[in-house]
């Protein structure tokens, strides 16, 4: 009987390990930006006032314990005709925003109105 219990425990451990590896592989692929540009939010602020990036994906990393809702706009107010889709980023998470055309994008947090950054897309 003990041999079966040990074998069953080993099988369960092997299955769990395989699931962890599989989930890790899936999540890391979906979080990687296409061009490597990253913007960090910490202390209820963007860590830089502006950034220059090529057209494509930018990863926004939220190191705060609270959600940020980022959008094109200024002082916590979304632009009337935004060129990007607003995105909610839970605390200690990240999201990818696609900038599909060159230009200057004023980005703000709709929850924390003092958060702002200019993304210069070339």
C-alpha positions in Angstrom: 0.0 0.0 0.0 2.8 2.4 0.8 4.3 1.9 -2.6 1.1 3.0 -4.3 0.8 6.1 -2.1 4.4 7.2 -2.9 3.8 6.6 -6.6 0.5 8.5 -6.5 2.2 11.4 -4.6 5.1 11.4 -7.1 2.7 11.5 -10.1 0.7 14.4 -8.6 4.0 16.3 -8.0 5.1 15.7 -11.6 1.7 16.9 -13.0 1.8 20.0 -10.8 5.4 20.8 -11.9 4.4 20.4 -15.6 1.4 22.8 -15.1 3.5 25.4 -13.4 6.0 25.3 -16.3 3.2 25.4 -18.9 1.5 28.4 -17.2 4.8 30.2 -16.9 5.5 29.8 -20.6 2.1 31.0 -21.6 2.1 34.1 -19.4 5.7 35.3 -20.3 4.9 35.2 -24.0 1.8 37.4 -23.7 3.5 40.0 -21.5 6.5 40.7 -23.7 6.3 43.9 -25.8 7.2 43.8 -29.4 9.9 46.5 -29.3 11.0 46.2 -25.7 9.8 49.7 -24.5 8.7 49.8 -20.9 7.1 52.5 -18.8 7.0 52.0 -15.0 4.5 53.4 -12.5 5.5 53.6 -8.9 4.6 55.8 -6.0 1.4 56.9 -7.9 3.5 58.4 -10.6 5.2 57.5 -13.9 8.9 57.2 -13.2 9.8 59.4 -16.2 8.1 62.5 -17.6 8.5 61.4 -21.2 9.8 58.6 -23.3 10.6 58.1 -27.0 9.6 54.8 -28.6 9.1 53.3 -32.0 5.6 52.6 -33.4 4.4 49.4 -31.7 3.8 48.0 -28.3 4.8 49.5 -25.0 4.5 47.6 -21.7 3.2 49.6 -18.7 4.3 48.1 -15.4 2.4 49.0 -12.3 4.6 48.6 -9.2 1.9 50.2 -7.0 -0.5 48.1 -4.9 -3.5 49.9 -6.5 -5.1 49.9 -9.9 -4.2 52.5 -12.5 -6.5 53.3 -15.5 -4.3 54.8 -18.1 -5.7 56.7 -21.2 -4.7 59.3 -23.7 -5.5 62.6 -22.1 -4.3 65.0 -19.4 -4.9 65.7 -15.7 -7.1 62.6 -15.2 -9.4 63.5 -18.2 -9.5 61.3 -21.2 -9.0 62.9 -24.6 -12.1 63.5 -26.7 -10.8 61.4 -29.6 -8.2 59.1 -28.1 -5.9 57.2 -30.4 -5.2 54.4 -28.0 -7.6 52.3 -26.0 -7.7 53.0 -22.2 -6.5 50.1 -20.1 -6.9 49.2 -16.4 -3.8 47.8 -14.8 -4.3 46.1 -11.4 -1.7 46.7 -8.7 1.6 44.8 -9.2 0.6 43.9 -12.8 1.4 45.0 -16.3 -0.4 45.6 -19.6 0.7 46.3 -23.2 -0.6 49.3 -25.1 -0.2 49.5 -28.8 0.8 52.9 -30.4 0.1 52.4 -34.1 1.0 55.8 -35.4 3.8 58.3 -34.9 3.1 61.3 -32.8 3.1 62.7 -29.2 0.7 60.9 -26.9 -0.2 62.6 -23.6 -1.0 59.7 -21.2 -2.8 60.2 -17.8 -4.3 58.0 -15.1 -8.0 58.5 -14.9 -8.0 57.5 -11.3 -4.9 59.5 -10.1 -5.1 62.8 -12.0 -1.6 63.9 -11.2 0.0 61.0 -13.1 1.0 62.0 -16.6 3.6 61.1 -19.2 4.3 62.0 -22.8 5.0 59.1 -25.1 6.8 60.3 -28.2 6.2 57.7 -30.9 8.5 57.7 -34.0 
